Amino acid sequence: MISSEKDIAGLRVTVMGLGLHGGGAATARFFASRGAKVVVTDLRNRDVLENSLTSLLDFNIEYILGEHRDEDFINADMVLKNPAVPPTSKYLKLCRNIETDISVFLRLNKRPILAVTGSKGKSTTTSAVFHALQSVYRDPRLGGNITISPLSFFEKKSVKEWNASNDPVVLELSSWQLADLAELKDPDGRSILRPEISVITNILKDHQDRYGGMESYILDKTNIYKNQSKEQYTICNFDQETGRRFARETAGKVLFFSASPLPEGVEGAWLKEKTGFLRFNGKNLKILPETLSLPGPHNRMNLLVAAAMLSIFGEDENQTAKALSGFTGIAHRLELVREKDGIRYFNDSAATIPDAVEAALASFTAPIFLITGGTDKDLDFTPLKGSFDKTAGVFLLDGTAREKFEKTMALEGMNPRGVYGSLKEAFDDAVKSALDEARKGKSPVVLLSPGCASFGMFLNEFDRGNQFRELVKAL
């Protein structure tokens, strides 16, 4: 068990899953730079992992690629697993000590933690909170599932130097990351995850290809607040039964958020028309302005939650409202890539469940040319029923979700324009159709919002979004 930097030198460490987003590389770099003997093992080959490997050229690391070997797990003092590795992996059963980049960070960190999970909205919410904190603090940080390993925070300073500051850390945590943290304790026997503020944005059907059912998925989410104290805060979704369940279970002080005014006496944040308010500690505060730079009613809810978090943390509500009004969003989440010839192009590649596509379609009144489809995660597509009539055309990417999309569209008497074996083919046809609309004086939108995983055609959802962005820039 690591409790200080001094515990690292000489450790035999295996990093299981180098990955493509930088998390595995940051983990390997952190341990190698502090004197550990590091083995990186990944089932993918060197060509796929080239960028991650290039970032580690300055370090003495052993690589086992294209396979896993039993001895790298049996002989390791510590195995650092990628969150995507399921707990049922036979290699994990060989390990004496399993950690993650998040768990190692939490063992060493003494700064306040603001943590967010949920099926959708967590990346936008955490990024908005971080955006506002940057105008107040010298060194706030954002990390976790948003593809920034918190171990990267230690790259230019020692742990002691890091902990000399009390600036906050905002963590986005997935259900898989929370599952990995569930049973981990510090030397005093306390859970290593005890955020000052925890948030569950919403619970929607997701990852059912990995979970046996919704209850196990929900239980992993509850780890975000399971070990909070009565002095800490849990923010729950009043509009969902799961949110009210979480409020009953947490030991933290409960605040709710809602799309409509909360009942008298219930503390929390709500929207009245488009303005956000907060009832907290006997005060009623206006925390979110009517005019925002970020489109979509779902994003207004995300920013409401961000504003509530900031106000509860002690930030000035007027300064918070000003900062959030100028927040323009993040990559792959309803990201405006370009406007050209009267057409706006939006990259919503992180929309990997049908509910996210529904929210994206509700964000526009202009004609929408939707590029969607991909790999089914064993999800229910009924949330999309009634949404396709908001589109001027649907361009369906081939994949295991094809049949579900076609059946759902048929309920509205619609068919996709085609089923495409590449993003470029779908994009080209969508742009041609949108140009016809633009010539009629309309202002159409070309929207990539897949509602599915990206396996097969792309490395991941970020590769999918990056390919879309390059197609738009090449116009």
C-alpha positions as CSV (number, residue, x, y, z in Angstrom):
1,M,0.0,0.0,0.0
2,I,1.4,3.4,-1.0
3,S,1.0,6.2,1.5
4,S,3.9,8.4,0.4
5,E,6.3,8.9,-2.5
6,K,9.0,7.1,-0.5
7,D,7.1,3.9,-0.9
8,I,7.6,3.7,-4.7
9,A,11.3,3.3,-5.3
10,G,12.1,-0.3,-6.1
11,L,8.5,-1.5,-6.5
12,R,7.8,-4.0,-9.2
13,V,4.8,-2.4,-11.0
14,T,2.8,-3.8,-13.9
15,V,0.6,-1.4,-15.8
16,M,-2.2,-3.4,-17.3
17,G,-3.6,-1.6,-20.3
18,L,-1.5,1.3,-21.7
19,G,-4.5,2.6,-23.6
20,L,-4.9,5.4,-26.1
21,H,-6.1,8.3,-23.9
22,G,-3.0,8.9,-21.8
23,G,-4.0,7.3,-18.5
24,G,-1.8,4.3,-18.8
25,A,1.1,6.4,-20.0
26,A,0.7,8.8,-17.1
27,T,0.7,5.9,-14.7
28,A,3.8,4.4,-16.2
29,R,5.6,7.7,-16.3
30,F,4.7,8.4,-12.6
31,F,6.1,5.2,-11.3
32,A,9.1,5.0,-13.6
33,S,10.1,8.6,-12.7
34,R,10.1,7.7,-9.0
35,G,12.3,4.6,-9.3
36,A,9.8,1.7,-9.7
37,K,10.6,-1.2,-12.1
38,V,7.7,-0.8,-14.6
39,V,6.3,-3.4,-17.0
40,V,3.6,-2.2,-19.4
41,T,1.4,-5.0,-20.9
42,D,-1.4,-4.5,-23.5
43,L,-3.2,-6.8,-25.8
44,R,-2.9,-4.3,-28.6
45,N,0.1,-4.0,-30.9
46,R,2.8,-1.3,-31.1
47,D,1.2,0.3,-34.2
48,V,-2.1,1.0,-32.4
49,L,-0.3,2.2,-29.2
50,E,2.3,4.3,-31.1
51,N,1.3,7.7,-29.6
52,S,1.2,6.4,-26.0
53,L,4.6,4.6,-26.5
54,T,6.2,7.7,-28.0
55,S,5.3,9.7,-24.8
56,L,7.3,7.2,-22.7
57,L,10.6,7.1,-24.7
58,D,12.6,8.8,-22.0
59,F,11.8,6.1,-19.4
60,N,13.3,2.7,-18.7
61,I,10.1,0.6,-19.1
62,E,9.6,-3.0,-20.3
63,Y,6.8,-3.6,-22.8
64,I,4.8,-6.8,-23.4
65,L,2.5,-6.0,-26.3
66,G,0.0,-8.2,-28.1
67,E,-0.3,-10.5,-25.1
68,H,-0.5,-10.8,-21.3
69,R,1.9,-13.1,-19.4
70,D,1.1,-14.7,-16.1
71,E,4.5,-13.8,-14.5
72,D,3.9,-10.1,-15.0
73,F,1.0,-10.3,-12.6
74,I,2.3,-13.0,-10.2
75,N,5.7,-11.2,-9.7
76,A,4.4,-7.7,-9.4
77,D,4.2,-5.9,-6.1
78,M,1.4,-3.8,-7.6
79,V,-0.8,-4.0,-10.7
80,L,-2.3,-0.8,-12.0
81,K,-5.4,-1.8,-14.0
82,N,-7.1,0.1,-16.8
83,P,-10.8,0.8,-15.8
84,A,-11.9,-1.0,-19.0
85,V,-10.4,-4.3,-17.7
86,P,-13.3,-6.2,-16.2
87,P,-13.0,-7.6,-12.6
88,T,-13.5,-11.1,-14.0
89,S,-10.1,-11.0,-15.9
90,K,-8.2,-14.2,-15.1
91,Y,-5.0,-12.1,-14.8
92,L,-6.3,-10.0,-11.9
93,K,-6.9,-13.2,-10.0
94,L,-3.1,-13.7,-10.0
95,C,-2.4,-10.3,-8.4
96,R,-1.5,-9.6,-4.8
97,N,-2.2,-5.8,-4.9
98,I,-4.5,-4.1,-7.5
99,E,-4.7,-0.4,-7.8
100,T,-5.6,2.2,-10.4
101,D,-4.3,5.7,-11.3
102,I,-7.3,7.2,-9.5
103,S,-6.7,5.1,-6.3
104,V,-2.9,5.9,-6.2
105,F,-3.7,9.6,-6.6
106,L,-6.3,9.5,-3.8
107,R,-3.9,7.8,-1.5
108,L,-1.4,10.7,-2.0
109,N,-3.6,13.7,-2.4
110,K,-4.7,16.0,0.5
111,R,-6.5,18.6,-1.6
112,P,-10.3,18.9,-1.5
113,I,-12.1,16.6,-4.1
114,L,-15.3,17.5,-6.0
115,A,-16.5,14.4,-7.7
116,V,-19.1,13.8,-10.4
117,T,-20.6,10.7,-11.9
118,G,-23.7,9.8,-13.9
119,S,-24.7,8.2,-17.1
120,K,-24.5,11.4,-19.1
121,G,-23.5,15.0,-18.4
122,K,-20.6,14.3,-16.1
123,S,-17.9,15.5,-18.5
124,T,-19.7,18.8,-19.3
125,T,-20.5,19.4,-15.6
126,T,-16.9,18.8,-14.4
127,S,-15.4,20.8,-17.2
128,A,-17.8,23.7,-16.4
129,V,-16.9,23.6,-12.7
130,F,-13.2,23.6,-13.6
131,H,-13.7,26.5,-16.0
132,A,-15.2,28.6,-13.3
133,L,-12.6,27.6,-10.7
134,Q,-9.8,28.8,-13.0
135,S,-10.9,32.4,-12.5
136,V,-10.6,32.0,-8.7
137,Y,-7.7,29.7,-7.9
138,R,-4.1,29.5,-9.1
139,D,-3.9,25.7,-9.5
140,P,-7.3,23.9,-9.7
141,R,-7.2,20.6,-11.6
142,L,-9.6,18.5,-13.6
143,G,-9.1,14.8,-14.2
144,G,-10.4,11.2,-14.2
145,N,-12.7,9.7,-16.8
146,I,-12.4,12.9,-18.9
147,T,-9.1,11.3,-20.2
148,I,-6.8,13.2,-17.9
149,S,-5.1,10.9,-15.3
150,P,-4.7,12.7,-12.0
151,L,-1.3,11.1,-11.7
152,S,-0.2,13.6,-14.4
153,F,-0.7,16.4,-11.7
154,F,2.5,15.2,-10.1
155,E,4.7,15.4,-13.2
156,K,6.1,18.8,-12.4
157,K,6.1,18.8,-8.6
158,S,6.6,16.4,-5.8
159,V,3.6,15.1,-3.8
160,K,4.7,17.3,-0.9
161,E,4.7,20.4,-3.1
162,W,1.3,19.4,-4.5
163,N,-0.3,19.1,-1.1
164,A,1.1,22.4,0.0
165,S,-1.8,23.9,-2.0
166,N,-5.5,23.7,-1.0
167,D,-6.8,24.4,-4.5
168,P,-9.6,22.0,-5.4
169,V,-9.5,18.9,-7.7
170,V,-12.5,18.1,-9.9
171,L,-12.8,14.4,-10.8
172,E,-15.1,12.8,-13.3
173,L,-15.6,9.2,-12.3
174,S,-17.2,6.4,-14.4
175,S,-19.0,3.5,-12.9
176,W,-16.0,1.3,-13.7
177,Q,-13.6,3.6,-11.9
178,L,-15.9,3.8,-8.9
179,A,-16.1,0.0,-8.8
180,D,-12.4,-0.2,-8.7
181,L,-12.3,2.2,-5.7
182,A,-15.1,0.5,-3.7
183,E,-13.1,-1.7,-1.3
184,L,-9.8,0.3,-1.1
185,K,-8.9,1.7,2.3
186,D,-6.2,4.0,3.6
187,P,-3.8,2.9,6.4
188,D,-6.4,4.0,9.0
189,G,-9.0,1.7,7.5
190,R,-11.0,4.6,5.9
191,S,-12.2,4.6,2.3
192,I,-9.8,6.5,0.1
193,L,-12.8,8.2,-1.7
194,R,-14.4,10.8,0.5
195,P,-15.3,13.8,-1.7
196,E,-16.2,17.1,-0.2
197,I,-19.0,17.3,-2.8
198,S,-20.3,14.3,-4.8
199,V,-22.8,14.5,-7.6
200,I,-24.8,11.9,-9.6
201,T,-26.1,13.7,-12.6
202,N,-28.6,11.0,-13.8
203,I,-29.0,7.3,-14.2
204,L,-29.8,6.0,-17.7
205,K,-29.3,2.6,-19.3
206,D,-25.7,2.2,-20.2
207,H,-23.0,-0.5,-20.3
208,Q,-25.5,-3.3,-20.2
209,D,-23.1,-5.3,-22.3
210,R,-20.8,-5.4,-19.2
211,Y,-23.3,-5.4,-16.4
212,G,-25.8,-8.1,-15.6
213,G,-28.5,-5.6,-15.1
214,M,-29.3,-2.0,-14.0
215,E,-29.0,-2.7,-10.3
216,S,-25.3,-3.6,-10.4
217,Y,-24.6,-0.6,-12.6
218,I,-26.5,1.7,-10.1
219,L,-24.6,0.1,-7.1
220,D,-21.3,1.0,-8.7
221,K,-22.4,4.6,-9.0
222,T,-23.3,4.7,-5.3
223,N,-19.7,4.3,-4.4
224,I,-19.2,8.0,-5.0
225,Y,-21.1,8.9,-1.8
226,K,-20.9,5.7,0.2
227,N,-18.2,6.9,2.5
228,Q,-19.0,10.6,2.8
229,S,-19.3,12.1,6.3
230,K,-22.2,14.2,7.5
231,E,-20.1,17.3,7.0
232,Q,-19.8,16.6,3.2
233,Y,-22.4,17.2,0.5
234,T,-24.3,14.9,-1.9
235,I,-26.2,16.4,-4.8
236,C,-28.9,14.2,-6.2
237,N,-31.4,14.4,-9.1
238,F,-34.8,15.2,-7.7
239,D,-36.5,14.3,-11.1
240,Q,-35.4,10.7,-10.9
241,E,-36.4,8.0,-8.4
242,T,-32.8,6.9,-8.3
243,G,-31.8,10.4,-7.3
244,R,-34.3,10.3,-4.4
245,R,-33.0,6.8,-3.4
246,F,-29.4,8.1,-3.3
247,A,-30.6,11.0,-1.1
248,R,-32.0,8.5,1.4
249,E,-28.8,6.4,1.4
250,T,-26.0,8.9,1.7
251,A,-24.6,10.1,5.1
252,G,-23.8,13.4,3.5
253,K,-25.9,16.6,3.6
254,V,-28.3,16.3,0.7
255,L,-29.1,18.9,-1.9
256,F,-31.3,18.2,-5.0
257,F,-31.4,19.7,-8.5
258,S,-34.4,19.8,-10.7
259,A,-35.7,21.1,-14.1
260,S,-38.6,22.8,-12.2
261,P,-38.9,24.5,-8.9
262,L,-38.3,22.3,-5.8
263,P,-40.9,22.0,-3.1
264,E,-40.7,24.5,-0.3
265,G,-38.3,23.4,2.4
266,V,-36.2,21.2,0.0
267,E,-32.7,22.5,-0.4
268,G,-31.1,22.5,-3.8
269,A,-31.0,24.1,-7.3
270,W,-33.8,24.4,-9.9
271,L,-34.7,26.0,-13.2
272,K,-37.5,28.5,-13.4
273,E,-38.0,29.0,-17.1
274,K,-34.4,29.3,-18.1
275,T,-32.9,30.9,-15.0
276,G,-31.2,28.8,-12.3
277,F,-31.8,29.3,-8.5
278,L,-30.4,27.7,-5.4
279,R,-32.0,27.4,-1.9
280,F,-29.1,26.8,0.5
281,N,-28.4,27.6,4.2
282,G,-31.5,29.8,4.5
283,K,-30.7,31.8,1.3
284,N,-32.3,31.9,-2.1
285,L,-29.7,32.7,-4.7
286,K,-29.8,33.3,-8.5
287,I,-26.9,31.1,-9.7
288,L,-27.4,30.6,-13.5
289,P,-28.3,33.3,-16.0
290,E,-30.9,32.9,-18.7
291,T,-28.4,33.5,-21.5
292,L,-25.8,30.8,-22.0
293,S,-23.2,30.1,-24.7
294,L,-23.8,26.3,-24.6
295,P,-26.8,25.0,-26.6
296,G,-29.3,22.5,-25.4
297,P,-31.7,22.1,-22.5
298,H,-29.7,19.1,-21.2
299,N,-26.6,21.4,-21.1
300,R,-28.6,24.0,-19.1
301,M,-29.2,21.3,-16.5
302,N,-25.5,20.4,-16.5
303,L,-24.5,24.0,-15.9
304,L,-27.2,24.3,-13.2
305,V,-25.5,21.4,-11.3
306,A,-22.1,23.0,-11.9
307,A,-23.3,26.3,-10.4
308,A,-24.8,24.5,-7.4
309,M,-21.5,22.7,-6.8
310,L,-19.6,26.0,-6.9
311,S,-21.9,27.8,-4.7
312,I,-21.9,25.0,-2.1
313,F,-18.1,25.0,-2.2
314,G,-18.2,28.7,-1.3
315,E,-17.7,30.5,-4.5
316,D,-19.5,33.8,-5.2
317,E,-22.7,33.2,-7.1
318,N,-22.4,36.3,-9.3
319,Q,-18.8,35.4,-10.4
320,T,-19.9,31.8,-11.0
321,A,-22.9,32.9,-13.1
322,K,-20.6,35.1,-15.2
323,A,-18.1,32.3,-15.7
324,L,-20.7,29.7,-16.7
325,S,-22.5,32.0,-19.1
326,G,-19.3,32.1,-21.2
327,F,-18.6,28.4,-21.1
328,T,-18.7,27.0,-24.6
329,G,-18.4,23.2,-23.9
330,I,-15.9,20.5,-24.6
331,A,-14.7,18.3,-27.4
332,H,-17.0,15.6,-28.6
333,R,-20.0,16.8,-26.6
334,L,-22.2,18.8,-28.9
335,E,-19.0,20.6,-30.0
336,L,-19.4,23.3,-32.7
337,V,-16.6,22.4,-35.1
338,R,-17.3,24.9,-37.9
339,E,-19.8,27.0,-39.7
340,K,-19.4,27.1,-43.5
341,D,-21.8,28.1,-46.3
342,G,-24.7,28.5,-43.9
343,I,-24.2,25.0,-42.3
344,R,-23.2,24.4,-38.7
345,Y,-21.3,21.1,-38.0
346,F,-21.5,19.6,-34.5
347,N,-19.4,16.8,-33.1
348,D,-21.4,14.8,-30.5
349,S,-19.3,11.6,-30.7
350,A,-19.4,11.1,-26.9
351,A,-23.2,10.5,-27.3
352,T,-22.9,6.7,-26.8
353,I,-26.4,6.0,-25.6
354,P,-29.8,6.7,-27.3
355,D,-30.8,9.1,-24.6
356,A,-27.9,11.4,-25.5
357,V,-29.0,11.5,-29.2
358,E,-32.5,12.4,-28.0
359,A,-31.0,15.3,-26.0
360,A,-28.9,16.4,-28.9
361,L,-31.8,16.5,-31.3
362,A,-33.8,18.6,-28.8
363,S,-31.0,21.2,-28.9
364,F,-31.8,22.6,-32.3
365,T,-34.8,24.1,-34.2
366,A,-32.9,24.1,-37.5
367,P,-33.1,21.2,-40.0
368,I,-30.8,18.4,-38.7
369,F,-28.9,16.0,-40.8
370,L,-28.0,13.3,-38.3
371,I,-25.1,10.8,-38.7
372,T,-25.7,8.1,-36.2
373,G,-25.3,4.4,-35.5
374,G,-22.5,1.9,-34.5
375,T,-22.1,-0.9,-32.0
376,D,-25.0,-1.7,-29.7
377,K,-24.3,-1.9,-26.0
378,D,-27.4,-4.0,-25.4
379,L,-29.5,-0.9,-24.8
380,D,-33.1,0.1,-25.1
381,F,-33.7,2.4,-28.1
382,T,-37.2,3.5,-27.2
383,P,-35.9,6.9,-25.9
384,L,-35.4,7.7,-29.6
385,K,-39.1,7.0,-30.5
386,G,-40.5,10.4,-31.6
387,S,-37.1,12.0,-32.0
388,F,-36.4,11.3,-35.6
389,D,-39.2,13.6,-36.8
390,K,-36.8,16.4,-35.7
391,T,-34.4,15.4,-38.5
392,A,-34.3,16.3,-42.1
393,G,-32.3,13.1,-42.8
394,V,-30.7,10.2,-41.0
395,F,-27.4,8.7,-42.2
396,L,-26.9,5.4,-40.5
397,L,-23.4,4.0,-39.8
398,D,-23.2,0.2,-40.2
399,G,-22.9,-1.9,-37.0
400,T,-24.7,-4.1,-34.6
401,A,-27.2,-1.4,-33.7
402,R,-28.4,-1.1,-37.3
403,E,-31.6,-3.2,-36.8
404,K,-32.7,-1.3,-33.7
405,F,-32.3,2.1,-35.5
406,E,-34.2,0.9,-38.5
407,K,-37.1,-0.6,-36.3
408,T,-37.3,2.6,-34.3
409,M,-37.4,4.8,-37.3
410,A,-40.0,2.6,-39.0
411,L,-42.3,3.3,-36.1
412,E,-42.3,6.9,-37.3
413,G,-42.7,5.9,-41.0
414,M,-39.1,6.8,-41.7
415,N,-36.1,5.2,-43.2
416,P,-32.4,6.1,-43.1
417,R,-30.9,7.7,-46.2
418,G,-28.5,4.8,-46.3
419,V,-26.4,2.4,-44.3
420,Y,-22.8,3.4,-44.6
421,G,-19.6,1.4,-44.1
422,S,-17.5,4.5,-43.4
423,L,-17.9,7.9,-41.7
424,K,-16.7,9.7,-44.8
425,E,-19.5,8.2,-47.0
426,A,-22.2,9.2,-44.5
427,F,-20.6,12.6,-44.0
428,D,-20.4,13.3,-47.8
429,D,-24.1,12.5,-48.3
430,A,-25.1,14.5,-45.2
431,V,-23.2,17.6,-46.4
432,K,-24.8,17.3,-49.9
433,S,-28.3,17.2,-48.4
434,A,-27.5,20.1,-46.0
435,L,-26.2,22.2,-48.9
436,D,-29.5,21.8,-50.7
437,E,-31.2,23.1,-47.6
438,A,-28.8,26.0,-47.2
439,R,-29.4,27.1,-50.8
440,K,-33.1,27.4,-49.9
441,G,-32.2,30.0,-47.3
442,K,-32.3,27.7,-44.3
443,S,-29.5,27.2,-41.7
444,P,-29.1,23.4,-41.4
445,V,-27.0,21.4,-38.9
446,V,-24.9,18.4,-39.7
447,L,-24.8,16.5,-36.4
448,L,-22.7,13.4,-35.5
449,S,-24.5,11.9,-32.6
450,P,-24.1,8.1,-32.8
451,G,-25.9,6.8,-29.7
452,C,-23.6,3.7,-29.8
453,A,-20.2,2.5,-29.0
454,S,-17.5,2.9,-31.7
455,F,-16.0,-0.6,-31.9
456,G,-15.0,-1.9,-35.3
457,M,-15.1,1.2,-37.4
458,F,-13.1,3.4,-35.0
459,L,-10.5,3.0,-32.2
460,N,-12.9,4.7,-29.7
461,E,-15.5,7.5,-29.6
462,F,-12.7,10.2,-29.6
463,D,-11.2,8.8,-32.8
464,R,-14.7,8.9,-34.3
465,G,-15.1,12.5,-33.3
466,N,-11.6,13.4,-34.5
467,Q,-12.3,11.9,-37.9
468,F,-15.5,13.9,-38.1
469,R,-13.6,17.0,-37.2
470,E,-11.0,16.4,-39.9
471,L,-13.7,15.9,-42.5
472,V,-15.3,19.2,-41.5
473,K,-12.0,21.1,-41.6
474,A,-11.2,19.7,-45.0
475,L,-14.3,21.2,-46.6
